[in-house]
Amino acid sequence: MDIRTKSKIRARLNRVYRKTLSDEWIDDLCDFIDERKNKTPRKRPGWDEKQVFLITYGDMIKQEGEAPLETLRRFAMDKLKGMISTIHILPFFPYSSDDGFSVMDFYAVNPELGSWDDVERLEHDFILMADLVANHASSIGVWFNEFKEGKAPGKDYFFVPDDDFDTSKVIRPRSSPLLTPVDTADGPKNVWTTFSADQVDLNYANPEVLKEMLNVFLFYMAKGIQVIRLDAIAFLWKTSGTACMHEHETHEIVCLFRDVMDYCYPGALLLTETNVPHRENITYFGLGDEAHLIYQFALPPLVLHALHTGNGSYFTNWARELSDPRRGTTYLNFTSSHDGIGVRPLEGIMPDEEKLPMIEKLKEFGARVTTRQLGDKHVPYEINVTYFDALKGTKDGEDQFQVRRFLMSQTIMLSLQGVPAFYFLNLFGMPNDYSGVEKTGVNRSINRHKFTLGELNGLLENYPEHADILKELNKRTGIRRSMVAFSPETQQIVIDLGNQFFCVLRKTDRMEESIVCLYNLTNKRQTVMLPAGLTEFCRDMLTWELVDPDHIEMRPYQCYWLRTRFVL
């Protein structure tokens, strides 16, 4: 390892562990990392307008007699090859709960999904993203069994707070107990469980835990994973008397993962998952030395509110205040995922008197609401609903514009600065899965329906509405991938044309390649004029129509991507 990299790693570790680590331990860790450095150049993920993610479980589609990962690969090759560049396979390891996020063995593939050979076949055709579930592990997993039995190495891997540890300021994402009693060979202990009793937090105050997770991190990249998602990373470090979120040590550890990635697998990408208020979320860019990508967690509820009310003022104001990320970093834009639609990201952006009526109305569309503990109260944490059914109506109730609203939501996501990501069910516009909730008792199951291959093919063959959504999203994504204006590096200028509209200019250095993305957020016809500075000639790239920028008539929920020259 070169002196500069070694010095950087040493400095990170000293800031985390307050110079308590021996030089010998640090030297051994650097040698450990150096031994795992990739010796064979790999294809780079790419960082342009062609980068489009798919978020999916490994068994979203099943075919009898075939590993689900192989079924997913064949479906993606058949239906999505020209649309998707990167597939995020949600945790595909042996697990005990939370649909994969309670990992029992970090080094194995769940045999119900396939094998590492199946993962590597997928990697041959697509860039792959995988989760490093860094914060916690299963209560019946390999390490926790060692913890209970007092055996190395797991006996020191989990966080047991001291009796005088002050938890009064801890911020919770759940309403379940923070501490869970466990019988061990050394007597009863209270382990820290941020998310559930089955997901026990790891103890990063033990540097051997950090070394183990770095090994897992490098193992995944050696298997061909080129984008790593750091799950629930904000909760990593615990300090008495604090919120136990976003601690200085947590940011240093994220930086360390980035340093190791850049040294061992240059070109790979690091994504942080921090479902928190926007101002906290963006801190994980660091000084350009933490995440390459962060989720735009405020985007799903803001788009939903704009289309729910026909008023885009909160969305427009937020988008106008977004700063351009440093070069080499950007946002991951999405409207929904395997989790619910978080409402914490709206803190500081939208008042409760706007947010809470929307949540209540969505219950009429079948939504469930998951809460978190805040003092002695339970408050909304996320809305559990498919994005398609969240848009079956507005604040005034259901109407005939569900498909139009849904397509607009996905088109807005495609047009914003950053990298877009589709959740698998959004490819077809799927309704709420009430039977899934009834079966599992888990609110999030409402948006986690899984198919047999025959069922999915039958859906696309027999229900034109869903097939047409896939066809139209494929078309619009193809247009996006062909235009340099939608590169993550291209400038974004939000134009305020009134509450009924959302408008953003993606401005390139070559005037004729710039795009004005214009959206009518209402269920009524609207007329609008583009600001002075745009030339008289505009062509809509979605329909190839010519449009007069001085008098644009828009149908309910109509989208325009206008290619124009400008003198702004």
C-alpha positions, -999 to 999 in steps of 0.1 A, spaced: 0 0 0 13 34 -9 23 58 19 -5 83 11 -33 58 13 -18 42 45 -15 77 61 -51 85 52 -64 52 67 -43 57 98 -57 92 103 -93 79 99 -88 52 125 -72 76 149 -101 99 147 -126 71 153 -107 53 181 -90 83 196 -55 70 190 -60 39 211 -51 15 183 -15 2 182 6 9 152 9 -29 148 -29 -33 146 -32 -5 120 -3 -19 100 -20 -53 100 -52 -38 88 -35 -20 59 -18 -53 49 -52 -70 51 -67 -44 28 -37 -45 4 -40 -83 1 -76 -78 -12 -68 -51 -37 -83 -59 -71 -55 -69 -95 -78 -72 -126 -94 -40 -141 -132 -42 -142 -157 -23 -163 -166 10 -147 -203 15 -137 -205 47 -158 -216 81 -148 -238 95 -175 -274 98 -187 -274 61 -195 -272 51 -158 -307 39 -147 -312 16 -116 -337 -11 -109 -345 -19 -73 -357 -55 -68 -358 -85 -45 -339 -115 -58 -371 -135 -59 -395 -109 -73 -401 -134 -101 -401 -171 -97 -402 -200 -122 -405 -236 -110 -372 -255 -114 -351 -224 -118 -331 -202 -93 -350 -169 -89 -319 -149 -96 -316 -166 -130 -353 -160 -136 -347 -123 -128 -318 -122 -152 -337 -136 -181 -367 -113 -175 -345 -83 -173 -326 -93 -205 -359 -98 -223 -379 -68 -211 -355 -43 -196 -321 -45 -213 -325 -12 -232 -339 5 -201 -319 -5 -171 -281 -4 -166 -278 -14 -130 -298 -38 -108 -299 -34 -71 -307 -68 -57 -320 -63 -22 -302 -85 5 -298 -119 -10 -282 -136 20 -297 -161 45 -319 -141 68 -344 -144 96 -368 -114 92 -374 -81 75 -373 -96 40 -335 -99 40 -323 -71 63 -317 -94 92 -287 -112 79 -276 -145 93 -245 -151 72 -229 -122 53 -208 -144 31 -235 -167 17 -262 -165 -9 -297 -175 3 -300 -210 -14 -337 -202 -20 -325 -175 -44 -296 -192 -61 -258 -192 -57 -228 -169 -62 -227 -183 -97 -261 -169 -104 -250 -135 -90 -220 -135 -113 -241 -144 -143 -263 -113 -136 -231 -93 -132 -221 -103 -167 -252 -86 -182 -258 -57 -158 -239 -36 -132 -249 -49 -98 -256 -32 -65 -258 -50 -32 -264 -40 4 -238 -40 31 -262 -43 61 -236 -26 82 -256 -16 113 -270 -49 126 -271 -87 122 -297 -115 129 -304 -126 164 -302 -162 152 -272 -157 129 -237 -171 131 -222 -141 150 -250 -137 175 -250 -174 184 -213 -169 192 -222 -139 213 -247 -158 234 -222 -187 238 -193 -164 247 -173 -177 217 -149 -157 195 -152 -137 174 -189 -130 178 -188 -127 216 -176 -91 213 -195 -81 181 -227 -67 195 -235 -35 214 -244 -38 250 -247 -4 266 -234 3 301 -259 6 329 -254 43 330 -256 49 293 -280 78 287 -306 70 260 -329 99 267 -320 117 234 -319 87 211 -339 92 179 -358 61 169 -371 49 135 -394 25 152 -418 22 181 -403 -12 193 -381 -14 224 -346 0 220 -330 -26 243 -338 -64 241 -329 -87 270 -309 -118 260 -296 -148 280 -259 -155 274 -233 -177 289 -222 -148 310 -257 -140 322 -285 -118 310 -276 -88 288 -295 -60 272 -285 -57 235 -292 -26 214 -319 -32 188 -325 -1 167 -350 -17 143 -363 -49 159 -355 -75 184 -343 -97 156 -318 -71 143 -291 -66 169 -268 -36 165 -231 -43 159 -205 -28 182 -181 -6 161 -164 5 193 -147 -29 189 -123 -23 159 -125 -60 150 -161 -55 140 -150 -27 116 -123 -51 102 -149 -78 97 -173 -55 79 -145 -43 57 -138 -79 48 -175 -84 39 -173 -51 19 -143 -63 -1 -157 -98 -5 -188 -84 -23 -167 -63 -47 -145 -93 -54 -178 -111 -65 -184 -84 -91 -206 -60 -71 -198 -25 -83 -222 -4 -63 -224 -9 -25 -253 5 -5 -245 11 32 -278 3 48 -290 22 79 -255 37 82 -266 67 102 -272 46 134 -237 30 134 -220 46 164 -235 50 198 -225 78 223 -242 82 257 -264 113 259 -267 119 222 -292 111 194 -269 81 184 -273 92 148 -248 109 124 -220 107 150 -186 120 140 -173 84 141 -200 73 117 -189 98 91 -153 88 95 -162 51 90 -181 60 58 -150 79 47 -129 48 55 -152 26 34 -148 51 6 -110 52 9 -108 14 8 -132 13 -22 -112 39 -41 -79 21 -34 -90 -15 -40 -118 -11 -66 -114 23 -83 -146 31 -103 -169 13 -79 -196 35 -63 -207 40 -27 -243 48 -18 -255 57 17 -291 49 29 -301 76 55 -339 81 56 -337 113 76 -345 150 71 -329 164 39 -304 187 56 -290 157 75 -291 134 45 -269 155 23 -241 155 50 -232 121 37 -216 136 7 -190 149 32 -164 170 13 -167 147 -17 -149 120 4 -180 100 16 -208 87 -6 -207 90 -44 -245 88 -43 -272 96 -17 -309 89 -20 -332 118 -26 -355 108 3 -375 140 2 -385 134 -35 -412 107 -31 -433 126 -6 -428 159 -23 -439 146 -57 -468 128 -40 -479 160 -23 -477 181 -55 -499 156 -74 -522 150 -44 -529 188 -40 -522 201 -75 -499 226 -58 -462 222 -65 -450 251 -44 -432 230 -17 -417 208 -44 -405 237 -65 -391 256 -35 -371 225 -23 -358 218 -58 -347 254 -63 -327 253 -31 -309 221 -40 -272 227 -45 -253 212 -73 -234 182 -59 -196 182 -60 -182 167 -92 -181 130 -89 -211 129 -65 -248 130 -72 -283 120 -61 -302 87 -65 -337 98 -75 -366 75 -68 -403 77 -60 -407 44 -40 -387 14 -30 -392 -18 -9 -397 4 21 -426 29 26 -426 66 17 -407 83 45 -422 114 60 -392 124 82 -374 138 51 -402 165 49 -391 180 83 -380 216 76 -396 215 41 -433 211 47 -454 219 78 -476 193 95 -508 210 84 -499 201 48 -483 167 55 -509 152 79 -540 157 58 -523 140 29 -515 110 51 -551 108 62 -564 110 27 -540 82 16 -555 59 41 -587 61 20 -566 48 -9 -556 18 12 -524 31 27 -511 20 61 -490 42 83 -459 30 103 -450 51 134 -419 58 154 -413 67 190 -409 104 197 -408 111 234 -440 95 248 -458 97 215 -460 76 183 -457 98 152 -459 89 115 -426 76 101 -436 62 67 -466 57 45 -470 21 33 -487 20 -1 -477 13 -37 -469 45 -55 -495 36 -81 -523 34 -56 -511 65 -37 -519 83 -69 -554 68 -76 -568 101 -66 -562 136 -51 -572 154 -20 -607 155 -35 -609 117 -39 -605 91 -66 -608 100 -103 -599 88 -138 -564 102 -139 -545 75 -119 -523 63 -148 -515 98 -160 -505 110 -125 -484 79 -120 -466 83 -154 -459 119 -145 -444 110 -112 -419 86 -129 -412 111 -157 -404 138 -131 -380 114 -114 -363 107 -148 -358 143 -155 -341 155 -123 -304 159 -118 -289 126 -106 -294 89 -114 -330 76 -116 -341 43 -100 -373 24 -106 -387 0 -80 -397 -32 -97 -434 -28 -90 -434 7 -104 -424 -7 -139 -460 -19 -142 -480 3 -118 -490 -23 -93 -519 -19 -68 -517 -25 -31 -511 -61 -20 -536 -64 9 -533 -102 10 -496 -98 16 -502 -75 46 -528 -100 60 -503 -129 55 -473 -113 72 -488 -87 95 -462 -63 82 -474 -30 67 -445 -29 42 -458 -61 26 -484 -39 8 -457 -29 -17 -437 -62 -19 -458 -84 -41 -439 -112 -58 -448 -130 -90 -445 -163 -107 -431 -157 -142 -464 -170 -156 -484 -146 -135 -463 -116 -145 -464 -125 -182 -502 -130 -179 -505 -96 -163 -487 -80 -192 -506 -99 -218 -541 -96 -204 -541 -62 -186 -532 -35 -212 -530 -8 -185 -500 -24 -169 -484 -34 -202 -488 2 -214 -472 16 -183 -441 -6 -189 -441 3 -226 -443 41 -219 -417 40 -191 -394 21 -214 -399 47 -241 -393 77 -218 -363 61 -202 -349 54 -237 -353 90 -246 -336 101 -214 -307 77 -220 -301 92 -255 -298 128 -243 -267 143 -227 -290 169 -210 -299 142 -185 -264 134 -175 -259 137 -137 -232 163 -143 -256 186 -163 -268 217 -146 -303 219 -132 -322 252 -131 -357 252 -116 -381 277 -131 -411 288 -111 -441 291 -134 -468 290 -107 -481 264 -83 -499 244 -110 -466 236 -127 -432 221 -121 -405 231 -145 -368 224 -147 -342 233 -173 -314 208 -178 -288 232 -193 -259 219 -213 -229 237 -227 -243 232 -262 -275 253 -264 -294 230 -288 -290 200 -265 -307 217 -234 -341 204 -223 -370 222 -205 -390 196 -186 -425 210 -180 -453 194 -160 -490 203 -154 -495 191 -118 -533 195 -120 -564 176 -132 -574 206 -153 -562 221 -186 -537 248 -181 -520 274 -203 -485 286 -196 -458 307 -212 -421 300 -209 -399 329 -196 -382 353 -219 -348 340 -231 -361 308 -247 -362 309 -285 -394 305 -304 -386 270 -315 -394 241 -291 -399 204 -299 -413 180 -274 -390 150 -273 -417 128 -258 -442 132 -287 -420 150 -314 -446 178 -315 -437 214 -322 -447 237 -293 -451 275 -292 -432 286 -260 -453 318 -258 -486 299 -255 -484 263 -243 -517 245 -237 -514 214 -214 -539 187 -208 -544 173 -172 -511 158 -160 -493 164 -193 -455 162 -195 -433 180 -219 -396 175 -225 -389 205 -248 -356 207 -267 -348 244 -271 -320 269 -274 -318 296 -248 -302 329 -241 -307 329 -203 
